[in-house]
Amino acid sequence: MSSSSLLPSSPNERTEKPPNNPPRKSTTTLILPTLQTSLSTIGHFLLPECLIVHSPPQVLHETSWLDGLRGVAALLVVLQHEHAMVNMGLHRCYGYGHDDETRSLAYWPVVRLLFSGGSFAVMVFFYISGFVVPRRMIQMLHEGRQTEYMEALQSAIIRRHVRLLMPAFFSALLIIVFYHITGFEENWSGGRASNIFVEFLWWILDCLHTLNYFTAFAMRYNPVTWTIVVELKGSMAIFAWLFVVHRLRPQRRILLTLALSFFLVLFGLGSWFAAFFVGMLSCELDLLNASGELTHIWLPWTKISHYLAQHKRLHALVLNAGIILGLLFASTPMLKGPSAKEAIERCAWPETLFNIVPYHYWQNWPTLEYRDFWYFWGACLLGISIKEVKWAKSLFETNFAQYLGRHSFSLYLTHLVVGATFSRIIFILCGYSHLGGPDANWPFDRIAVGAWHDYFPASVGPQGLTPGIILNLMLTLPVMFFVAEMGTKVFDRPSVRLSQWVWEWYQLL
């Protein structure tokens, strides 16, 4: 083939290829997908869990029931604070002062937990933390992984501070921003700063004060954080104790932990911290039982355990009785009177139970330490029994209980701000005049007191079950759950990642 045959025979046969340049996109074409993605992300963020159609099924693990128990406990705290806005007397004894109002269903044992069970629920928090927080480290000790245990202990000490304090600090910051933007009357003592920048400075000082949790009580902007302070103290006490006894054999470690728990609750006025240690004790027994090692360890109750194991019906009866007793101890009412003796005589509650309470629990009368004694035993009995009773355990593994458990920390930290604004408005509309009226601050002075009274009166029905209260719970709880979900996404889950990052950063030092 000649070279000339490779050339076009005429100029008409010559063609030039167009440049391979993509068509220029308009600004709208570039921005629209980005805007759609952003709106989709925001919409997914704000979408409540109950509206997610294709949500993955939740896989239960060995301590899922504790997550559900924690969630239900958080809900009890919410219910107590909601009822306390309109009736502070629900803690009192049934029939106190021969008043018909105190003979309502809300004052009955066990039932009263739905109205005033938040104080007991806090003791349940402490027991659960004692069970869950040291679990991985105790398992390492059982497996003889001493070196890994020391690293895990160091990691837990560092991460625990971030895990608890970051949500507490950040939720308080969001509360400050909310009140300054909306202008609502603040729900913290001491008044509001002149502007938000001064408030930020006070918030920083409040955070620094709370960092010294050995002397702090609670954050100024979120009073419920007093339990976070106790959680930190209890966690550090567990870590220190576990370090002291980590070289002992499980039998001796269990017996020493049991002795420490009894000392704290009987002689040390330390029922809160005793709950942490009993939770840790329950965790170790649970791990030993799961591995089959518990049968090779002698404990004071070994013979009783073997006997009950051989008699299934009696075993089930004892465990169910433990649940009933735990609920009864959890129902211990608040006393009111000039002296403890006179208050006990007025109360329709077994006098023997009050007489069993050690003397030092009464020294600060009229404070409520005497209730903590029985709350401790109630929390321990429930924790130990529920784990072994199938029907009770399954209640806390239901979807709703697990939902509450996933958002329990955020629900606990955010419910007060919803109650102090949204709930208060509903209560005013239903006729609870002490929350509104011309003497109240904006915007509560602008709301017509009793505008809904004809439909949802505040003074009709048994105490704690008036139409106004029921309406408030029906409207408020969904709002609280939504806010709690947002809090879980904004500061709860990020605190887990941040705590891990802080630990990794610390290892590089």
ABEGO torsion letter per residue (X at the ends): XBAAAABBABAAABBBBBBBBBBBBBAAAAAAAAAAAAAAAAAAAABBAAABAABBBBBBBAAAAAAAAAAAAAAAAAAAAAAAAABAAAABBBGBGGBAAAABAAABBGAAAAAAAAAAAAAAAAAAAAAAAAAAAAAAAAAGBAAAAAAAAAAAAAAAAAAAAAAAAAAAAAAAAAAAAAGBBBABBGEBBABAAAAAAAAAAAAAAAABAAABABBAABAAAAAAAAAAAAAAAAAAAAAAAAABBAAAAAAAAAAAAAAAAAAAGAAAAAAAAAAAAAAAAAAAAAAGAAAABBBAAAAAAAAAAABAAAAAAAAAAAAAAAAAAAABBBBBEABAAAAAAABBBBAAAAAABBAAAAAAOABAAAAAAAAAAAAAAAAAAAAABAAAAAAAABAAAAAAAAAAAAAAAAAAAAAAAAAAAAAAAAGBAAABEAABBOAAAABBBGAAAAABBAABEBBGABAAAAAAAAAAAAAAAAAAAAAAAAAAAAAAAAAAAAAAAAAAX
